[in-house]
Amino acid sequence: MMADIDDEFLRDQEENRKELLFIRQQLPSDLKEKYSDEQLLWMMDAIADYFYDSGILETNSEEVEVDMEQVSDYVCRQAKEAGQPELDASEVQFVVEADLEYQEENA
Protein backbone atom coordinates (compact mmCIF):
# COMPACT_ATOMS: atom_id res chain seq x y z
CA MET A 1 0.00 0.00 0.00
CA MET A 2 2.75 2.43 0.93
CA ALA A 3 4.52 1.83 -2.40
CA ASP A 4 1.33 2.85 -4.24
CA ILE A 5 1.20 6.14 -2.39
CA ASP A 6 4.91 6.73 -3.00
CA ASP A 7 4.51 5.89 -6.70
CA GLU A 8 1.58 8.24 -7.02
CA PHE A 9 3.51 11.00 -5.26
CA LEU A 10 6.45 10.52 -7.64
CA ARG A 11 4.13 10.58 -10.67
CA ASP A 12 2.54 13.79 -9.39
CA GLN A 13 5.96 15.35 -8.89
CA GLU A 14 7.05 14.32 -12.39
CA GLU A 15 3.81 15.68 -13.87
CA ASN A 16 4.27 18.97 -11.98
CA ARG A 17 7.85 19.20 -13.26
CA LYS A 18 6.71 18.70 -16.87
CA GLU A 19 3.95 21.27 -16.48
CA LEU A 20 6.33 23.73 -14.83
CA LEU A 21 8.77 23.41 -17.75
CA PHE A 22 5.92 23.88 -20.22
CA ILE A 23 4.67 27.01 -18.41
CA ARG A 24 8.20 28.44 -18.25
CA GLN A 25 8.53 28.01 -22.03
CA GLN A 26 5.25 29.87 -22.60
CA LEU A 27 5.96 32.86 -20.36
CA PRO A 28 7.26 36.15 -21.74
CA SER A 29 11.00 36.41 -21.04
CA ASP A 30 10.65 39.07 -18.31
CA LEU A 31 8.32 36.78 -16.34
CA LYS A 32 10.57 33.73 -16.77
CA GLU A 33 13.12 35.57 -14.64
CA LYS A 34 10.63 37.09 -12.22
CA TYR A 35 9.04 33.95 -10.76
CA SER A 36 10.82 31.10 -9.01
CA ASP A 37 9.84 27.48 -9.56
CA GLU A 38 8.29 27.51 -6.09
CA GLN A 39 6.13 30.52 -6.96
CA LEU A 40 4.99 28.95 -10.22
CA LEU A 41 4.19 25.65 -8.50
CA TRP A 42 2.19 27.58 -5.90
CA MET A 43 0.27 29.34 -8.70
CA MET A 44 -0.39 25.98 -10.41
CA ASP A 45 -1.89 24.70 -7.16
CA ALA A 46 -3.99 27.84 -6.75
CA ILE A 47 -5.27 27.49 -10.34
CA ALA A 48 -6.24 23.87 -9.63
CA ASP A 49 -8.00 25.02 -6.44
CA TYR A 50 -9.97 27.55 -8.49
CA PHE A 51 -11.28 24.81 -10.76
CA TYR A 52 -12.25 22.59 -7.83
CA ASP A 53 -13.87 25.46 -5.91
CA SER A 54 -15.70 26.96 -8.90
CA GLY A 55 -17.54 23.78 -9.83
CA ILE A 56 -16.31 23.96 -13.43
CA LEU A 57 -15.02 20.41 -13.13
CA GLU A 58 -18.54 19.22 -12.29
CA THR A 59 -20.02 20.31 -15.61
CA ASN A 60 -20.89 17.73 -18.25
CA SER A 61 -20.38 20.17 -21.10
CA GLU A 62 -17.59 19.50 -23.59
CA GLU A 63 -16.85 23.19 -23.97
CA VAL A 64 -16.35 25.12 -20.78
CA GLU A 65 -15.84 28.86 -20.93
CA VAL A 66 -13.02 29.88 -18.60
CA ASP A 67 -12.73 33.55 -17.63
CA MET A 68 -8.95 34.06 -17.47
CA GLU A 69 -9.33 37.30 -15.52
CA GLN A 70 -11.48 35.59 -12.90
CA VAL A 71 -8.92 32.82 -12.48
CA SER A 72 -6.06 35.34 -12.28
CA ASP A 73 -7.91 37.44 -9.70
CA TYR A 74 -8.60 34.30 -7.65
CA VAL A 75 -4.90 33.36 -7.68
CA CYS A 76 -3.95 36.89 -6.59
CA ARG A 77 -6.50 36.84 -3.74
CA GLN A 78 -5.25 33.43 -2.61
CA ALA A 79 -1.66 34.70 -2.65
CA LYS A 80 -2.63 37.65 -0.47
CA GLU A 81 -4.49 35.39 1.99
CA ALA A 82 -1.57 32.95 2.11
CA GLY A 83 0.97 35.69 2.79
CA GLN A 84 2.64 35.18 -0.59
CA PRO A 85 4.32 38.10 -2.34
CA GLU A 86 1.73 40.28 -4.07
CA LEU A 87 0.97 39.13 -7.60
CA ASP A 88 0.00 41.18 -10.64
CA ALA A 89 -3.18 39.73 -12.19
CA SER A 90 -2.07 40.66 -15.72
CA GLU A 91 1.13 38.65 -15.20
CA VAL A 92 -0.65 35.75 -13.52
CA GLN A 93 -2.91 35.53 -16.56
CA PHE A 94 0.07 34.31 -18.63
CA VAL A 95 0.56 31.50 -16.12
CA VAL A 96 -3.16 30.66 -16.18
CA GLU A 97 -3.21 30.54 -19.99
CA ALA A 98 -0.11 28.32 -20.11
CA ASP A 99 -1.54 26.06 -17.39
CA LEU A 100 -4.81 25.61 -19.31
CA GLU A 101 -2.95 25.00 -22.56
CA TYR A 102 -0.89 22.31 -20.84
CA GLN A 103 -4.02 20.69 -19.39
CA GLU A 104 -5.72 20.64 -22.80
CA GLU A 105 -2.69 19.12 -24.53
CA ASN A 106 -2.29 16.47 -21.84
CA ALA A 107 -5.91 15.61 -21.11
N, C-alpha and C positions, 0 to 999 in steps of 0.2 A: 504493500500500500504506500509506504513512504517513498519508494522509487517512483511511483506514478506521480506523486506530488512534485518530487524533484524534477522529473522529466518535463512535466507541464511548466514548471517554473522556468526551466532552461529554454523551453520552446518560446515562452512568453518573452523572455529576455532577448532571444535571438530575433523574434519578430519585432520587438521594440527597436532593436539595433538597426534592422533593415529599414524600418519606417523612419527612424531618425536620419539615417543617411539619405533617404529619398527626400525628406523635407529639407535637409540642408542643401541638397542640389537644386531645389526649386526656389529657395529664398534669394532675394536680391542680395548682391555682394555685401552691402553695408550691414544687412541683418545677419548674414552668416557669421560675421565677426562679433556682432553685438550680444548674441545669446549663447550661453554655454549649453552643453549637452544636457546638463541637469535641468536648466530652465526649459529647454524644448521638451524634454520628457515630462516635466510637470505640466506644460501646456497640453501635450498629447493626452495626459490623464484627465485634465480639466475638460477638454473637448469631448472625450468619451463620457464623462459625467454628464455633460450637457445633453447628450443624446439619450442617456438612460433617464435623466430627470425630466426631459421634455416630453417623453412618450412617443417620440418619432419612431423609435424602434418597434413600437407596438402596432404600427399601421400595417395594413395588408396591401397597401398600394405599391405598385412597382415604381412609380415615380414619386419621390418625396421632394418637396420644395424646401430647401434649407436656406434660411436667411443668414448669410455670412456675418452681417453686422450684429445680429442677435447673438450668434455664437461667440463672436469676438468680445462683445460687451460682457457676456457671461464669464468668459475666461478672465477678463480684467477685474470683474467684481470678485471672483473667486480668489484671484491673486491678492487683492486688497484684504479680503477676509482672512487669508492664510498668512498674512504678513510677508508676502513675497514683494520683491521690488515692483514698483508701479509699472504697469504695461501700457503701451500705446495701442488702442484698439485698431488703428489703421495698419500697424505693423503686425499685430496678432492675426489680422485677417489673412495675411500671406501664409501664416502657419496653418490656419484653419483650412484654407483652400488646398494647400499641399497635403494636409492630413486626409481630406475628403478624396482627393485624387488618388492617393495611395490606397485608401479603403476600396474605392471603386475598381482599381486595377487588380486588387488582390482579393476580391470578394469570392 
